[in-house]
């Protein structure tokens, strides 16, 4: 026990660990506030709109999300990586990334305009989709977020996100009180991104930086595209894995069932902030790690959080029926089964995020692409067979099957197999280093 106390004290005195804990606490605080506010207001919106209109709104958001990778261009972690390494001038890197994302957002909007006019004949659905799609153009200012992430100073982004949350919540409440049309709720997505952009620019200037110093560099552009093209395809695959369910439910069934499924997804997503924020906060640390010397630290990262999330999933399964009926009402009872299945994707989501981070550090972008293509393919095929038979439950099972399939993907690799063996050792407590003589 004294030895344990000593180790804990040493950890507390480590300045790097303090920095990451402080950064994580800011992210956790923001997500906790967002979760609480989002739960209350989100439930109110779902109750007000009802399954059918709520289904239309979520169908629009899902369709836009499918093509959002064209707007982000897979730049997120690559730009952060280059900012951490400091191989390029910061203003050139941010300026080039901004222009690339601005063009990507504009192309995405045009593509969605064409797509929705081809696949849908419903005028109101088209309007809602195009309103949501226009928000992708303003997401180009998120490059400032990359800057703060590279500095491990997420508190400034948290300030802005909380401001966005406050404004969005006030507007939602006003829309609910005055019984606004569905299109206004869709417009909130655009308003949120505009406020976010203004807030990020403000705090960027407060840190004695200016976007006027940004400039475009063709060489950096080609470098980013060279590294990011597999991640663009990977991001599209991720979007398919996350959103194709709702699009296919709409195709096979109707807007009401999309509404049931959307409520299940949103309730499960309340808890996804835990693996997401932990992964986001430890990303710079993983970039600095020497995996051959810090193998045990990596296993601890995987094991401790995975089993914490397993306990979380068990708890959600126990209380989901009561929670859904209390919050959303009996008309959303079909969402309970969706929640009970989707919540089990969260532990595997954490493993997959950390694995992707390691692969990015090793510049294994193609491996990340293959993983995500596999998930997308399995999800689509499973949906084709399961949705007609089991409806929204089938869509939930498809997502779980796709996410867990990655656990076995690593056995078909060689150079990266050690990463997946670490996952096995972390979860099953099998000492893979002694069994498999693979060099890290």
C-alpha positions in Angstrom: 0.0 0.0 0.0 2.8 2.5 0.8 4.3 1.7 -2.6 1.0 2.4 -4.3 0.6 5.7 -2.5 4.2 6.6 -3.5 3.4 5.9 -7.2 0.2 7.9 -7.1 2.1 10.9 -5.5 4.8 10.7 -8.2 2.1 10.7 -10.9 0.6 13.7 -9.3 3.9 15.5 -9.4 4.5 14.8 -13.1 3.9 18.0 -15.0 3.0 16.3 -18.3 0.4 14.1 -16.5 -1.0 17.2 -14.8 -1.3 18.9 -18.1 -3.2 16.0 -19.7 -5.4 15.6 -16.7 -6.2 19.3 -16.7 -7.0 19.2 -20.4 -9.2 16.2 -20.0 -11.1 17.8 -17.1 -12.0 20.8 -19.3 -13.2 18.4 -22.1 -15.1 16.3 -19.5 -16.8 19.4 -18.0 -17.9 20.6 -21.4 -19.3 17.2 -22.4 -21.0 16.8 -19.0 -22.8 20.1 -19.4 -23.6 19.3 -23.0 -24.9 15.9 -22.0 -27.2 17.3 -19.3 -28.5 20.2 -21.4 -28.8 18.1 -24.5 -30.7 15.4 -22.6 -33.3 17.8 -21.3 -33.8 19.9 -24.5 -33.2 17.0 -26.8 -36.0 15.0 -25.1 -38.3 18.0 -25.4 -37.6 18.4 -29.1 -38.2 14.7 -29.7 -41.5 14.8 -27.8 -42.6 17.9 -29.7 -41.7 16.8 -33.2 -42.9 13.2 -32.7 -41.3 10.1 -34.3 -42.1 11.1 -37.9 -40.8 14.7 -38.0 -37.9 13.8 -35.7 -37.1 11.0 -38.2 -37.0 13.6 -41.1 -34.6 15.8 -39.2 -32.3 12.9 -38.3 -32.5 11.5 -41.8 -31.2 14.9 -43.1 -28.4 15.0 -40.5 -27.4 11.4 -41.4 -27.4 12.1 -45.1 -25.2 15.1 -44.7 -22.9 13.2 -42.3 -22.4 10.5 -44.9 -20.6 13.1 -47.1 -19.1 15.2 -44.4 -15.7 13.6 -45.0 -15.5 15.6 -48.2 -15.7 18.8 -46.1 -13.2 17.7 -43.5 -10.8 16.1 -46.0 -9.5 13.9 -43.3 -7.2 16.7 -42.1 -8.1 16.8 -38.4 -5.4 14.6 -36.8 -2.9 15.2 -39.6 -2.9 18.9 -39.0 -2.6 18.4 -35.3 0.3 16.0 -35.8 2.2 18.5 -38.0 1.5 21.4 -35.5 3.0 19.2 -32.7 6.0 18.3 -34.8 6.5 21.9 -35.9 7.9 20.9 -39.3 6.0 23.6 -41.1 5.2 27.3 -40.4 2.0 27.4 -38.3 0.3 30.1 -40.3 1.0 28.3 -43.6 -0.3 25.1 -42.2 -3.5 26.6 -40.7 -4.1 28.8 -43.8 -3.7 26.0 -46.2 -5.9 23.7 -44.1 -8.6 26.4 -43.9 -8.7 26.9 -47.7 -8.8 23.2 -48.3 -11.7 22.7 -45.9 -13.6 25.7 -47.3 -13.4 24.2 -50.8 -14.3 20.8 -49.4 -17.4 22.2 -47.6 -18.6 24.0 -50.8 -18.2 20.9 -52.9 -20.0 18.9 -50.3 -23.0 21.3 -50.4 -23.2 21.2 -54.2 -22.9 17.4 -54.2 -25.7 17.1 -51.6 -27.9 19.5 -53.6 -27.6 17.2 -56.6 -28.0 14.0 -54.6 -31.2 15.0 -52.7 -32.9 16.1 -55.9 -32.2 12.7 -57.4 -33.1 10.4 -54.4 -36.1 12.3 -52.9 -39.3 13.6 -54.3 -40.5 15.2 -51.0 -40.1 19.0 -51.1 -39.9 19.4 -47.3 -37.3 16.7 -46.9 -35.2 18.5 -49.6 -35.4 21.8 -47.8 -34.4 20.3 -44.5 -31.4 18.4 -46.0 -30.1 21.5 -47.8 -30.4 23.7 -44.7 -28.3 21.2 -42.7 -25.9 20.8 -45.6 -25.0 24.5 -45.7 -23.4 24.2 -42.3 -20.5 22.3 -43.8 -19.1 25.5 -45.3 -18.6 27.2 -41.9 -16.8 24.2 -40.5 -13.6 25.3 -42.2 -12.9 27.5 -39.1 -12.4 24.4 -37.1 -8.7 24.5 -38.0 -8.4 26.8 -35.0 -9.6 24.0 -32.8 -6.7 21.9 -34.2 -4.3 24.6 -33.1 -5.6 24.5 -29.5 -5.6 20.7 -29.4 -1.9 20.7 -30.5 -1.1 23.0 -27.6 -3.2 20.8 -25.2 -5.2 24.0 -24.4 -8.8 22.8 -24.9 -10.2 25.2 -22.4 -10.6 27.9 -25.0 -12.6 25.5 -27.3 -14.7 24.5 -24.3 -15.5 28.2 -23.7 -16.8 28.5 -27.2 -18.7 25.2 -27.3 -20.5 26.2 -24.0 -21.4 29.6 -25.6 -22.7 27.7 -28.7 -24.6 25.4 -26.4 -26.2 28.2 -24.5 -27.3 30.1 -27.6 -28.6 26.9 -29.3 -30.5 25.9 -26.2 -32.2 29.3 -25.8 -33.2 29.2 -29.5 -34.6 25.6 -29.2 -36.6 26.6 -26.2 -38.1 29.6 -28.0 -38.8 27.4 -31.0 -40.6 24.9 -28.8 -42.6 27.6 -26.9 -43.7 29.2 -30.1 -44.3 25.9 -31.9 -41.8 26.5 -34.7 -41.7 24.5 -38.0 -39.2 21.7 -38.5 -37.1 23.8 -40.9 -36.1 26.2 -38.0 -34.8 23.3 -36.0 -32.7 22.3 -39.0 -31.4 26.0 -39.3 -30.0 25.7 -35.8 -27.2 23.5 -37.2 -26.1 26.4 -39.4 -26.4 29.0 -36.5 -24.3 26.8 -34.2 -21.5 26.5 -36.7 -21.5 30.3 -37.4 -21.3 31.1 -33.6 -18.6 28.4 -33.2 -16.5 30.0 -36.0 -16.8 33.5 -34.4 -15.9 32.2 -31.0 -12.8 30.3 -32.2 -11.6 33.4 -34.1 -12.1 35.5 -30.9 -10.0 33.2 -28.7 -7.4 32.7 -31.4 -6.9 36.5 -31.3 -6.9 36.5 -27.5 -3.9 34.2 -27.7 -2.1 36.9 -29.7 -2.6 35.1 -33.0 -4.4 36.4 -36.1 -6.1 34.7 -39.1 -4.8 37.5 -41.2 -1.3 35.9 -41.0 -2.7 32.7 -42.6 -1.6 32.0 -46.2 -2.0 29.1 -48.7 1.0 27.0 -49.6 0.8 24.6 -52.6 3.5 22.3 -51.2 1.8 21.9 -47.8 -1.5 21.3 -49.7 0.0 18.4 -51.6 1.6 17.1 -48.5 -1.7 17.1 -46.6 -3.6 15.5 -49.5 -0.9 12.8 -49.9 -1.3 11.9 -46.2 -5.0 12.5 -46.0 -6.5 10.8 -49.0 -6.7 7.4 -47.3 -8.2 9.2 -44.3 -10.8 10.9 -46.5 -12.0 7.5 -47.7 -11.7 6.2 -44.1 -13.8 9.1 -42.9 -16.4 8.3 -45.5 -16.4 4.7 -44.3 -16.8 5.9 -40.7 -19.7 8.1 -41.7 -21.3 5.1 -43.5 -20.7 3.0 -40.4 -22.4 5.6 -38.2 -25.1 7.0 -40.4 -26.0 4.5 -43.1 -28.4 2.7 -40.7 -30.8 5.7 -40.6 -30.7 6.2 -44.4 -31.3 2.5 -45.0 -34.2 2.4 -42.4 -35.8 5.3 -44.3 -35.3 3.3 -47.6 -36.7 0.0 -46.2 -39.3 1.4 -43.8 -40.4 5.0 -43.1 -39.6 8.3 -41.2 -41.3 7.0 -38.0 -38.9 4.1 -37.7 -36.0 6.5 -38.4 -37.4 8.5 -35.4 -37.4 5.4 -33.2 -33.9 4.5 -34.2 -32.6 8.1 -33.9 -33.8 8.3 -30.3 -32.0 5.1 -29.5 -28.8 6.4 -31.1 -29.0 9.8 -29.3 -29.6 8.2 -25.9 -26.6 5.8 -26.5 -24.5 8.7 -27.7 -25.0 10.5 -24.4 -22.3 8.1 -23.1 -20.0 8.1 -26.1 -18.4 11.4 -24.9 -16.3 9.3 -22.4 -14.2 7.4 -25.0 -14.1 10.3 -27.4 -12.8 12.9 -24.9 -10.3 10.5 -23.3 -9.0 9.6 -26.8 -8.8 13.3 -27.8 -6.9 14.3 -24.7 -4.4 11.5 -24.8 -3.8 11.9 -28.6 -0.7 14.1 -28.2 0.7 11.7 -25.5 0.4 8.7 -27.9 2.2 10.7 -30.6 5.2 11.1 -28.1 5.2 7.5 -26.9 7.9 5.0 -27.6 5.8 1.8 -27.9 8.7 -0.6 -27.5 9.6 1.0 -24.1 6.1 2.0 -22.9 4.2 -1.1 -23.9 2.7 -1.6 -20.4 1.4 2.0 -20.3 -0.4 1.3 -23.6 -1.9 -1.9 -22.2 -3.1 0.0 -19.1 -4.7 2.7 -21.3 -6.6 0.1 -23.2 -7.6 -2.2 -20.3 -8.7 0.3 -17.7 -11.0 2.4 -19.9 -12.4 -0.7 -21.8 -13.6 -2.3 -18.6 -14.9 1.0 -17.2 -17.0 1.2 -20.4 -18.2 -2.4 -20.0 -19.6 -1.5 -16.6 -21.2 1.5 -18.1 -22.9 -0.6 -20.8 -24.2 -3.0 -18.2 -25.7 -0.1 -16.2 -27.4 1.3 -19.2 -29.0 -2.0 -20.1 -30.4 -2.3 -16.6 -32.0 1.2 -16.6 -32.7 1.9 -20.3 -36.4 0.8 -20.3 -37.2 3.1 -17.3 -35.2 6.0 -18.8 -36.7 5.9 -22.3 -40.3 5.7 -21.0 -39.7 8.5 -18.4 -37.9 10.8 -20.8 -39.4 10.2 -24.2 -42.7 8.6 -23.4 -44.5 5.4 -24.5 -44.5 6.4 -28.1 -40.7 5.9 -28.3 -40.8 2.5 -26.6 -39.4 0.8 -29.7 -36.2 2.7 -29.0 -35.4 0.7 -25.9 -34.1 -2.4 -27.8 -31.9 -0.1 -30.0 -30.3 1.5 -26.9 -29.6 -1.9 -25.3 -27.7 -3.1 -28.3 -25.9 0.1 -29.4 -24.5 0.8 -25.9 -22.2 -2.2 -26.3 -20.5 -0.6 -29.3 -18.9 2.0 -26.9 -16.1 -0.2 -25.4 -15.1 -1.3 -28.8 -15.3 2.3 -30.1 -12.6 3.3 -27.6 -10.3 0.4 -28.7 -10.8 1.4 -32.3 -10.1 5.1 -31.7 -6.8 4.3 -29.8 -5.8 1.8 -32.5 -6.4 4.4 -35.2 -4.3 7.0 -33.3 -1.4 4.5 -33.0 -1.7 3.7 -36.7 -1.7 7.4 -37.6 1.5 7.9 -35.5 3.1 5.1 -37.6 1.8 6.7 -40.8 -0.3 3.6 -41.6 -3.1 5.5 -43.2 -3.9 2.7 -45.7 -4.4 0.3 -42.8 -6.9 2.7 -41.2 -8.6 2.9 -44.6 -8.9 -0.9 -44.9 -10.3 -1.1 -41.3 -13.0 1.4 -42.0 -13.9 0.0 -45.4 -14.3 -3.4 -43.7 -16.7 -1.9 -41.1 -18.7 -0.1 -43.7 -19.0 -3.1 -45.9 -20.0 -5.4 -43.0 -22.5 -2.8 -41.8 -24.2 -2.3 -45.2 -24.4 -6.1 -45.9 -25.7 -6.8 -42.5 -28.3 -4.0 -42.8 -29.5 -5.4 -46.2 -30.3 -8.8 -44.5 -31.3 -7.7 -41.0 -33.4 -4.6 -41.4 -36.1 -6.3 -43.6 -36.4 -9.0 -40.9 -35.8 -7.2 -37.6 -36.3 -3.5 -38.4 -34.5 -1.1 -36.1 -33.2 -4.0 -34.0 -31.6 -5.4 -37.1 -29.9 -2.0 -37.8 -28.6 -1.9 -34.2 -27.2 -5.5 -34.5 -25.5 -4.6 -37.8 -23.6 -1.7 -36.1 -22.5 -3.9 -33.2 -21.4 -6.7 -35.6 -19.4 -4.3 -37.7 -17.7 -2.6 -34.7 -16.7 -5.9 -33.0 -15.4 -7.4 -36.3 -12.3 -5.1 -36.1 -11.2 -7.1 -33.0 -10.2 -9.9 -35.4 -9.0 -7.7 -38.3 -5.4 -7.5 -37.0 -4.8 -11.2 -37.5 -4.7 -10.7 -41.2 -1.9 -8.2 -40.9 1.8 -8.6 -40.2 3.6 -5.4 -39.4 0.7 -4.0 -37.4 -0.4 -7.3 -35.8 1.3 -6.3 -32.5 -1.3 -3.6 -31.9 -4.2 -6.0 -32.0 -2.3 -8.5 -29.8 -1.9 -5.7 -27.3 -5.7 -5.3 -27.4 -6.1 -9.0 -26.7 -3.7 -8.9 -23.8 -5.5 -5.8 -22.4 -8.9 -7.4 -22.5 -8.3 -11.2 -22.1 -5.2 -10.9 -19.9 -3.2 -13.2 -22.2 0.6 -12.3 -22.2 0.9 -12.0 -26.0 4.4 -10.7 -25.9 5.7 -14.0 -24.7 3.5 -16.1 -27.0 3.9 -14.1 -30.3 7.5 -13.1 -31.0 6.8 -10.0 -32.9 8.9 -6.9 -32.9 7.2 -3.5 -32.2 
